[in-house]
Amino acid sequence: MKHIFNVFLLLLPLTGFCINPTSYVAFQAKGRSFCVASKSKVTPILVSKDDNKGVIRATSDLQSDVERVTGRKPQLLNELSQQETLIIVGTLGKNQWIDALVAQKKIDVQNLKGKWETFVIQTLENPFPNVKKALVIVGSDRRGTIYGIYDLSEQMGVSPWHFWADVPTAKHDEIYVNNGKYSDGEPKVKYRGIFLNDEAPCLAGWTKEKNGGFNQKLYTSIFELILRLKGNYLWPAMWGNAFHVDDPMNPVLADEYGVVIGTSHHEPLMRAHDEWRRFGKGKWDYTTNDSTLRAFWKKSTQERYQYDNIFTVGMRGDGDEPMSQATATALLEKIVGDQRKIMEEVSGKPASEKPQLWALYKEVQDYYDKGMRVPDDITLLLCDDNWGNIRKLPNLTEKPRKGGYGIYYHFDYVGGPRNYKWVNTNPLPRIWEQMNLAYQYKAREIWIVNVGDLKPMEFPISFFLDYAWNPEAWTLDKLPTYSKTWAKATFGEKYASEIATYLDKYAKYNARVKPELLNANTYSLEGENNEWTSVLNDYKVLAKAAEDTYQKIEPAYKDAYYQLVLYPILACANLNEMYFAQAKNQQAANAKWASTNAWADKVEELFKKDQALSDYFNQSLAGGKWNHFADQTHIGYTYWQQPNKNAVPKVTRLATDEATKEETKTSEQKSKLTYPADFKGFLENSGIVSMEADHYSRAINMGKVQWKVIPDIGRTGNGISIFPVDIPSIELTAQSPRLEYDMFWSKEGEATVQLIASPTLDFNNYKGLHLAISLDDEKPQVIDMHADKSQREWERMVARNAKYITHKLRINGTGKHTLKIWAIDPAIILQKIIVSTVDIPKTHLGPEESTIVK
């Protein structure tokens, strides 16, 4: 997705610089605007044969993009000739005509020279004696020029997802660029990319059928996508695949396109994991087989050093496993040293001249924490826990590293407590919150995200790469506008608002519990308006609205809409309904209700519907273009690994004479609490007060430390936290920032406070994140939300997508009381607060919010 919203935010000091990021392309003439195409002509494009191959290739894409919009293809020129108008594309120092314009001071490139991946698009009057008007796209380097080309394409309405999601291009007879100078600035994160991982059965099955494997036909379409999204980095598919070996043109074309290639955290020196299976000898063990391993790595370095890539250094066990528990940091330091010697021997240059990373993934972070160090020019790639929770961030008080820090993040994962691969379960507010932490803590060298098969993750990929380009453009207050802007760019303006709502809601609902973890017991059936019924209604309302839009949307958008919006909503709504039916079947069977068998029938009916939805995606959508992309199993898990095939959930059937009872309806009685006329706040009911955290009575700030709401990050509502996030712990005083919640109680006694927070880890070097709780004027009690560091607690947290913080206090006397939550550490996002003098009902999302008197 385009940075149409980011354009000009760098505020380059250029005369005539446009301040409206959405307006530099128009489809009718205005003032002195530049004509790209009109009904009578299409402006030729001039590019130098001496420019980078990637620039020349992207220029041909611009030709095709103009044709997509207008139906007419511009001429491509390699020599300057007499033209009324001309588009000139080139890189500084690689295009003689642009360099001439710079020398004549017709183009000001003071904010371009020496910059990383920066472009300027500028209209010029009479640039040459034989040219009346020109549109110049100039880049500081090859990718800068390529980004300028694709920026213009997307402004014209060509989506980066035109191939990978069948997003159509709106047709226009004319295209104009408004007079002025335009830029997207310099990217804030240097390397920004995706990792194709866990690529079977979907991507593997599809590319085998359509392309013949993981070859250049597949990868060139991915290279183009990455560049159109203003990314620059790729970790190729690696399970049973070897990028450099499967098709020797893969690395050649990556380099020509301008995409930087890397390898994952356990694939040193540009060697795919599968290459050891194919070519290795002996054990993957440096203590017993070091010379073989060095020879293995030297060969890949000799073949691949020449390309624009980032070398992974270090070593893990074979097959993405830890090395021996006894592995010493001294051995790993020696391995890194030996790997760098190989690079120097092969290249004849200092190792520091080749970008490198050391991934602190899983147990490797333990080695770092125990004192292992690598040379300062190596980027430390910090990692999440595979579930979107960053494990470690730089210490802001330490000296900056020359190689800087990066982040390896996950939208997809194979591993415990359960795989999650099927559909998108990554709400944008959650991605924003964690990656904002990374950016503010100066992890800005590399951002790479595991996207699984690619296609289920189109929307979050767009956001991740847009955010990586310029996090400062996507502040918290602007975050809610992203979905609508993306929907408008993808589907047009008419239905953009409602489609944005669908995108946001289905990711929010799916994040309550990953579909692979969902089962009949996830939600509660207790009570008339029970949790299961509420969740199911959320999905049904969403599915109905999304289907209505599908019926209304223009036919050209239907294929894109189905794969990006409708399929995941319908499939997940159906999945939830199926498990609800299983829960009702279990309930009915236990009670001997006559409805038992009907619920069993419903489970089987919905299981078949799940398959029908997948079959349509595979066989009918876009004429079968995406066959196999709905092959991912997601029903029938018995442990962390996926089942070989979906399995219908177990149901119980009763013989006619066994079903002896009719279901009885229970009605819930809520007591009416008498409270003073001037009271405002929450009312206790049956010993419970449940509050959405952003519905506070008062928020007390302190200087620059402010409480801010993060919209829709919560499982049931929003979240609230203190900002900025890069501050040290706050010393607890009477003036400390806090949230206050007024409550009215009819009972007194021992109470449990349960804070439901967004998952987070103690990224601050295991110090833990702290807050404090008090009631009324009592002394605040400090709580470490990471006091329990057990594997079991982590599994509970990620499975529930929430961190539960429990505290005991006493409610003395009936009437008004004020609960106070005191801020100490940043990055604690409160979602819901429950205060109870009785046992808190067993639910997944917590009790519904109590009555608020306003």
N, C-alpha and C positions, 0 to 999 in steps of 0.2 A: 504494500500500500504506500502511497505516495506521501512525501513530506509536504503536501500542498499547504499544510498548516505551519510548517517550519520555515518556509521560504522567507528570507529577509530577517529572520530573528537575530541573525548575527549583527545586523545594523552596520554593514560595511559603509564607510564614508564615500559613497559614490554619488555623483550628481544624478538626479532623476531616479534614485533608487526607490522602487515601489514599496509601499508600506502595507499593501493588501496582498496576503499570500495566496489568494485564490484567483487573482484577476489578470495574470499576465497573458493568458490565452483567452481569446474571444472568438465567436463564430460569426461576427459581422464587423465591418470596418468601423473604426472609431478614431477620429483625429488623425495623427500621424502614425498609426499602427502599421506594423509590418505584415505584408501579405505572404503567408506560407502557401495558401491555395485559395483560388477563387473559382467562380464558374468558368472563367475563360482561360486560366493559366494555373500551373503549379510551379513554384519556385525551385530551381535546381539546387543541389547540395554539392558543395566543393569540399573535398577532403584530400590531403596529401598522401601520395603513395609511400612517403617516408615516415608517416605516423605509425604508431603502434598497431599491430594486427587487430587487437581488440577494439580499438577506436574505429578502424575501417569497417570491421564486422558490425559493430553497433550502429554505424552510420547506415548500413544497409537495412538494419532493423527500423531506423527512422524512415527510410523510404517506404517500407512495408506498412509502418504505422500511419503515415499520411494516407496511404492507399486504403487502410482499414477505415479511416474516417471519411474520406471523400470519394473513394472508388477510383482515384487517379494517382499514379505513381510518379514521383518526381525523378528527374534525371540525375544521375550521379556523375560528377565531374572530377577529374584529376588535374585539370589545367584551368587557369583563370582565362575567361573569355568575356566578351561584351555581353552584359546581362542588365536588364532593368532592375531586377532584384536577385539576391543570391544569399543562400545560407552557407556560412563558412564554419566548418567544424575542425577543431584541432587542438593539439596540446602545445603548451609553451615549449619552444625549442625544437618542435617536431613538425611545424607547419610554417613554411616560408611566408605565406600571406599574413598569417596572424602575427608572426614576428615582425613583419614590415609595419603592420598597424601599430604594434607596440613601440617600435622605433620612432614612428611619426607621432607618437603620443595621442593616437586616436582611440587607443584602449588603455585604460589605467589598470595595471596589474600589480600595484603595490601590495594589495591584499590577497594576491594570488601566488606570487613567487615564493617558493619554499614551503608552501602549505601542503598539507596532506589531503588528497582526494577532494579538492575544492574546484568549483566551477563558477564561471560568470556567463550569463546569457545577456547579450547587449545588442540593441538596435543602433545602426550607424547610418548617417546620411553621407553619400558620396565617398565611400571608403577608398575606392580606386577610380581613376579617370573614366573607366568604361563600365562602372557599376554605380547605379543611382542610389541603391539602398541595400544594406546587408543586415542579416541577423547572424551574429557571431556567437558560437558556443565554444568557449575556451576553457581548458582544464589545466590545473597546476601540474598534473601528472596524468597518466593514461586513464586511471579510474575516475579522476575528476572530470575528464572529458566525457567518459562513458556515462557518468551520472548526469551530466548536463544534458546529454542526448535523451536519456530516459526520462529526465524531469520534464522536458518538453513533450515527450510522447504521452506521459501520464496527464499532463495538463490538457492535452488534446483529447483525453478520454480513453486512452488505451491502458487497461489494467495490467499490472504485473502478473495477474492471475488469468490472463487471457487464454493460456493453454491449460494450466494446471487446475483451473476451476471453471473453464468455459465461460468466463465473464465476457459478454459481448461488448462491442464498441459502438457507441451512439454515432449515427451518421450525420454528417454536415456537409453542405456544399462548399463552405468557406472556412478557413482557419486564419486567424490574425494573432500576432503578438503585440501587445501594447508597448508603446514607446517607453524605453527606459533600460535599466540594468537590474539584473536579478541574480540571486545566489542563495544557496542553501547553507552557506558557511562551511566551516571545517567540522568534520564529525568529532564528537566529544569522546567516543570510544574508538580506539584505533582499529582493532580487528573485530568484526561483527559477523557471526555466522551461525550455521545450523549443523547438526550431526544427524545423519541418517543411521538409525540404530533399531535393533529389534525388528529388522526389515522383512521378516517372514511372519505370516504367509502373504500379507497384502502386497507390499511393494515388490517383493521378490516374484510372487506369482504374476503380477501385472507386467513387470518389465521382461520377464522370460517370454510371456505370450506376445507382447507388443513390440519389444525391441531385440529379443534374443539374449537378454542378460543384462548385467551391470556394465554396459559398454558406453561408447561415446554418444550413441543415440539418446540414451537415457540422460547421461551427465550433461550434455550440452544444453538440454532443456532446463536442467537444474541450475547450471551456471547462469543462463539468461535470467531465470527467476531471481536468483540471489542478487544479481547486479541491478535488475529493475527495482528490487526492494532496497537498494543502496546498502546491501551487505557486501562482504568481500572475502568470506572465509567459509570453508567446508571441511568437515570430517566425513569422508565417504563411508558408505555401507561396509561393514567389516566382518559380519558373521558368515563364514564360508565364502567371502568375497575378498578380492585383493585388487584395489583400484589400479595400481600401476602395472599389474600382471595380466588381469582379465582382458584388458584392451590397452595395448601400449600407447594408443592415441589419447587415452584419458588424461594423463598428465600434460601431454603436449597441448591439447586443446584447452585445458584449465588455464595454462600459462598464457595462451593466446587470448582467451576470453578476458583474463585479468582476475581470476579467482584464486585466492591463496589456499593451498591445500595443507591440511594437517592430518595427524593421526590421533587416535583416542589416547586416553590416559595410560593404557597398558601396551602401547605399540611404539616402541622406541625407534628413533632414527628412520622414520618414514617407512617402516616395515609393517604391513598389515598382519594382524594376528594369524590369518590363515596361511601366510607365507612360511611360517615356521613348520606348519603341518606338511606343506608341500616340499619345502627345500631344507628344513633344519635337520640336524643330526644329533642324536643324543638327547639329554635332558635340558629343559629350559632352566638351567641352574648355573649361576655364575661361579659358584664355589667349586664346581666339578667340571664345567664345560665352557670356561671363559674364552678360550682361544677360538672355539667354534662360533660362539656368539659374536665375538669381535669380527670375525671374517664375514659372518652373516650381515652384520650391520655395516661393515665397510663396503660391501657390494651395493647395498641400497644407497649409501651415501654417494658412491661414485656415480650411480645412475641418476640420482634425484636431486643432488645438491644444486644443480644448475637452475632449477625452477624456483618460482616465487612461492616459498612454503615456510612453514614453521615446524622445526624439529622438536618432537617430544623426547625428553631425556628421562633417565631413571629406569626403573624396572619393577614390575609386579609379577606375581605368579602366572603361570600359563593358564590361559582361558579366563582372564578377568578375575583371578583369584589372588588372595594375599600370598606373599612369599612366606617362608617358614616363620613361625612365631619367634624363633631365635634370631631372626635377621638383625644384624647390627647396623646401626647408622653408618659406621665406618665403611662397611662393605658397599652400601648404597652410594656413599660419597665417592668411593673408588670407581664404581660403575659409571657415574656421571663424568668423573674425570677422564676415564678411558674413552667414553663416547665422544667427549670434546676433542681428545687427541686424534681420534679417527677423523673428525670433521676437519681438523687442521692439516692432517696428513693428506687428505684427499684434495682439499681446496687450496692449500698453500697460504691460507689466510688465518688470522686469529679467529678462534671459535666465536668470539663476540660479534663477528660480522654476520652471522646467520641467526635470525630470530629463533629462540628456543623457549619451550615452556616445560615446567615440572608441575604435574598435576597432583595436588594434595587430596587425592581421592581416597575415601574410606580410610584404611589403615595407614596409608602413606602420610596422612596428616599427623598420625601418632608419631611417626619418625621425626617430622618437623618439630612437633611439640617437645620431643625429647632432645632436641638440639641439632638435628641434621641441617646442614646448610649447603646451598649451591652458589656458584658465582653470581655476582650482583646483576649481570646482564641478562640472566635467565628470568623470564616471567614466571612468577608463582601463580599458578592457576588454582584459585580457591574453588571449593565445590559446595553444592548443597547436599542434602541427605538423600537424594534421589526422589524426594517428595516435595521439592520446592522450598525447603527451609535451609538457608545458607548457614553452613557450619562455622565458618571463620571469616573474619574481615581484618584488614590491616589495622595495626595499632597506630592511631593518628599521631602519637607522640614520637614514633620511631623515625629514623632517617629514611627518606624515600629511596626505593630501589631503582637502579637504572633500568632494569627490565620491567619494573612495575608489577601490578597485580591484575589478575583477570578472574572471571567467574565461569564455571561450568554448571549449567542449570538444566532442569528436566521438565519437559511436558509429557513425558512417556517414560515408563520404567518396567523392566522385567526383574522381579525380585520380591523379597518379603516386605511387608506382610502379605502382599498380593500384587500380581502384575496389574498395571493399568495401561492399556494400549488401544482400547476400542474406539472411543470418541473423545472429544475435547472435554477436559474437566478442569480447565485452567482459567478462572475468572481474571479479567484484566486488573481489577484492583489488587488482587493478590500478587500478580506478577509485578505490578508497579511498586507495591510496598517493599518487596524484597530487593528488586533491582535499584530502587531509590536508595536503599541502604548501601548497596554495593557502590553506587556512584558517589554518594556523599562521603563514604569511607575511602575514596580514591582508588577503587579497583576499576581501572579504566583502560587497560591495555587490550584485553581480549574479553569478549562476551560470546560464549558458544552455548547453544541450547539443543538438547536432545529432543528431536521432533518425531522419533519413531519412523513411521512410514511416510511422513510428510503431509499427505492429503488430509488426514483428520484435523490437522493443526493449522490450517490456513490463516484463520483469524488471529490467534495468538502469535503466530510467526510474524505477521504484519506488524503487530504492536511491538513485539520484542525488538525487531530491527529498526522500526521508527524511533522507539524510545532510546535505543543504543546510539542512534545518530545524534540526537540532541535531547537528553533527559530534561534539560532546563526549559525546553519548549512545552513539556508535559507536566506542568505543576499540578498539584492536587486539585486545585479549583478547575483546571481545564480537562482533567481526566474523564469526567462524565461525557464530554463532547466527542471523544474519540470514536465510539461505536457508531454514532450517527454519521460522522464524517466519512468513516470507512464504508458504511452502508450506502451512503449517497454516491460515493465514488464507484461502488461496485454495482449497485442496482438502480441508480438514478434517484432523483429527489422525491418523486411522488410517494413512495412508501418507505423512505429512509428512516423516519422516526420509529415506525412500528417494527421494522426489521431490526433496528438497533436494540429495541427492547427485547426482542426474541433472542438475539445473540447474548445479551447480558444475562437474561433470566435462565436460559438453559445451562450456561456455564455455572451460574450460581447454584442452581438446583443440583447439578451433577457433582458439584464440589461438596455437597453435604455428606455424601458418601460416594466413593468411586463405584461405578456400576458393577465392577468385578467383585466388590465387597458387599454389595447389596444382597439381602436375603429376606425371607419372610419375617424374621425377628428383628430387623433393623429398627423399625418404628413400632410404636405401641398401639394396641387395639383397645386399650382401656378407655372407657367412657363413651358417651354418645358422640361428641365432637372430638374424636380421638386423633392422635398424631398421624396415623396411617391415612385416615380420610382427608386430613388437611393437606398432606404432601401430595396425595393422589389428585386432589382438586387443583393444586398448583399446576401440575403437569397437564391435566385435562384442559384447563383454561388456556394454557400456553399452546398446546397442540391445536386446539380449535382455532385460535387466532392465527397461528402460523399457516394452517391449512386454508383459512379464508383468504389470506394474502396470496397464497399460491394460486388460488383460483382467479384472483384479480390481476396478478402481475402479467406484464406483457410476455407473450410466448417466448421471445428471444432470451428472457432472463430465467425461464423455468428450470433449465438444467443446472445453472449455477446456483439458483435458489435452493433446489432440492438437496444438492450435495453440501452446501455451506450452511444451510439453515434448517430445512424441513426434515431431512433424514435423521439427524441426531435428536431432534425434538420428538418426532413420532416414535423413533426406536426406543428412546429412554422413557417416554410416557408409557409406552407399551410394556417395557421391562418392569417399571414400577407397578403397573396395574397387575401384571402377572404374579409378582411376589405378594402383592396385596391379596390377590385371589388365593394364593397358597396359604397365606396367614389366615384368611377366613375359612378355608377348607380345614385347616388344623383346629381352629377354634370350634367350628361346627361339628367336626368329628368327635372332639373331646366331650362336647355337650350333647351328642347324639341328635343334632338338629337335622331336620329334613332337607336343609339346603346343602348338606355336605357334598353330595354328588354333583350338584349344579356348580359348586365352586371348583370341584375337580375338573369338570368339563371346561370351565372358564380358563383354568391354568393351561390346559392342553390347547385350547383355541388360541390363546395369546402367544404361546410358544410357536405355533405355526405362523402366526402373524409376524413374529420376529423374523422368521426365515423368509417370509414373503417380502418384507421390506428389504432384506439383504439381497434377495434374488432380483428385485427391481433395480437396486443400485448396480449390481454386477452385470445384469443382462440387458436391461432396457434403457437405463439412464444414458443420455448422449449416444444412443445407438450401440451400447455395449462398450464404449470407449474405456470405462473404468472397471472392467471385469477383474475380479479378485480383491478390489479395495474394500469390499464388505465381507471378506472371508474370516476376519478376526473372531475367534471364539470368545464368548463372554458369559455363558450360562453353564453352570455345572462345575465350578471350581470346588476342589476338595482340599487344596493346600495352595501355596503361593504360586505354583506354576499353572499355566493355562491348561484346560482340558483339550484333548485332541479334537473333540467335536462338542458342540452344544448338546446339553442333555436336559430333557424336560424335568422340572423340579418334582420331587416326590409328592404324591398326593394320596389321600386316604379315601376309600369308597366304602359305603355302608350298604348292607343288604336292606331290602325294603322293611323287614321286620325289626331292624336295628335302629332305624331313624324314627325315633318315637316322639320327638319334641319339636316344637316350633320355636324359632328364635324370638327371644324377648328383648324388647327395647328398654334401655335404662335411660332415665332422664336425670340430668345433673342439676342439683340444686345449689345455687350460690347464695350464701348468706348475705344479707344486707347489713352493711356496717354503718353505724351511726357515727358521724364525725363532725367536728365543729364547722360552722359555716365559712370560716376564714381559712380552712385548711386547703392546701394545694400540694398534691403529690400522689404517691401510690397507696392504694388500699390493700391491706392484708385480707386474704380470703382463705379460710380453713388452714391457717398457720403458714401460709406461703405468700411471699411477695416476689414476683418475677418482673424484671425490668430490662428493656433494651438499653444498652450502656449509653447511647447518645441521647436518651430521654432524661437527662439529669435535671435536677432542680437548679443547680448553680455550677458553673465551671470557673474555677479560680486560676488565673494565669499568673506568671511571674516574669516580668521583663520580656525578653525575647522568647521565652518558653511559653508556647501557646497550645491549648487543646484544640485539635482539629478532627473533624469527622471524615472518615474514609468511606465514601458511599459504597454500599453493596458488598463490602468485604465480609460481612457476617453471614452465618448460615441462615439466619432468620431476619436480619436487618442490616444495619450499617456497623461500622466499628469506630472507635475513638481512641486517639493516642496523642502524646505530646510531640511537638516539633519545635526546633529542628532535631534530627535524629543523631547528629554527630556531636553530641554534647557529653561531657562526663556525668557521672552520677550526681544527683542533686542531694545536697545535705538536707536532711529532714528538719524543718523548722516550722513555726506557726505560719510563716508566709509561703510555704511550699505550695506548688501547684497541686490542685486536687479537684475531684468531682464530688459533689454532694447530692444525695438522694433523700428527699423527705418521704417518710412512710408513716402510715397510721396503723397501729396494732391494737387488736382487741384482746390479745393474749400476751403473756410474758413468759420468759424462761430461756433455757439454753437454746441457742440457734446456730445453724450452720450457714455460712456464707459461701456460695459457690460462684466463682468468677469463671465465665467461659471466655477464653481469649483465643485469638488466632494462633495457630502453631508458630513457634519460633524456637530457635536454639540459642545457646549461650555463645554467640559468635564473638564475644569479648574475652577470648582466651580463658574460657571456663570459669569466669567470675560469677556467672549467673546474672539474670535480670531480676531486679527487685521492685516491689511496690510496697505500700503499707495500707492497712485497713484500720479504721476506728469507728466507733459508734458514739454519736453525740460528742461529748467533750473528753472522752477517754483518750489515753495516750495511744498514738498509732503503733500498731504492731507490724514490724517489717517481715515480708515474706519473700523468699527466693523461689521464683516460679520454676527453677531448674534444680531444686533440691534433690528430686528423684531422677537420677541419670540412668536408670536401668533400661535395658533393652525392652522389657515388657511395657514400661511407661511410654517409651518412644513409639512402640507399635500401637498402643492405645491412642496416642495423640494423632498420628498420621491416619489411622483408620477412621477416627471420628472427625478428622480435620478440625480439631479444636484442642486446646490445652485447658484442662480443668484445674483451677486453683481453689483449694478449700481452706477455710479458716473458721474457727469456733469463737463465738462471743455470746454475751448474755444480754437479753432484752429485759431491762428492769422497768417494770411498770407499763401499763397500757397507754395508748395515745400516740402522740407524735414522737418519732425518733428520726435521726439523720445519720445515714450511712455515709462515710467518707472514704474515698479511694485516693491515696496520696501517690503522686508520681515521684519515682526515684531514678529509674533508668528509662531511656527512650526505647522505642521499638516493641513495647508491649501494647497490643491492640485489643482493647476490651470490646466484647460483643454483647454479652448478656450477663446479668447479675441476678442471682436467686438467693433470697434470704428465707430460711425455713425453720420453724420450731417443731416440725414433724418430719418424717422421712420424705425426702424428695422423690416424687414419682419417677419410676424408671422410664426415661424417654431418651431418644437420640438427640433431640434439639433443645430439650429443656421445656419446662412448662410455658404455656402461652403467657403473654404479658398481662400483668394485673391491671385492674382498672386505675386510670389516672384521673385525678380531679385537677382541672386546669383553671 
